[in-house]
Amino acid sequence: MVEYRIDRHSGVATYVQIVQQTKQALRLGHLVPGDRLPTAREVVEATAINPNTVLKAYRELEREGLVEARRGLGTFVRRSLGTTPADSPLHGELDAWAARAREAGLDRDDVAALFTAALDQHFTQHAAAPARPHSQGDPS
C-alpha cells in the first residue's frame, strides 16, 4: 500500500501531491490493478490533512480512469502506468547516480535541476525525432 508524504512547503497543492505520488507508485509498479488505496481516514491519520483533500485527489484519479471507488469497500487501482518496475537496472543506475551527487555535495534542488535539464534535453527537444547515436564526425 502507498504511504503519502505531504510537503507543506513545496508550493504544490496537497491533493496534487497525492495524485502525483499515486501516479509514481503506479509507474514504478508499487501499485498494480486490484490494489486498494488507503482510505481517506487512513491518509488523514497519517498526514493530518483534511479528508476532503484526499477525496478530491481520489476523484481526480478516478476521473483519469486510474482508480475506481467501490461503495463500502474502498478505492481500487484500475490500471497501471509505465513499464519500468522499481527493480529495473535503470532504477539502480539512477539510485547510484543520486548517491554520487549527494556525496559530491549537491542538495536536492541541485539534483532536481540537473535531472530536469537532462529530461528536457532528451524528451522535450527531441520529442518530434527519435533519438539517434552521435558519430565522431557528427557536429550535432
Secondary structure, DSSP 4 states (H G I P E B T S, - for coil): -------TTSSS-HHHHHHHHHHHHHHHTSS-TTPBPPPHHHHHHHH---HHHHHHHHHHHHHTTSEEEETTTEEEE-----S--TTSHHHHHHHHHHHHHHHTT--HHHHHHHHHHHHIIIIITTSSS---PPPTT---
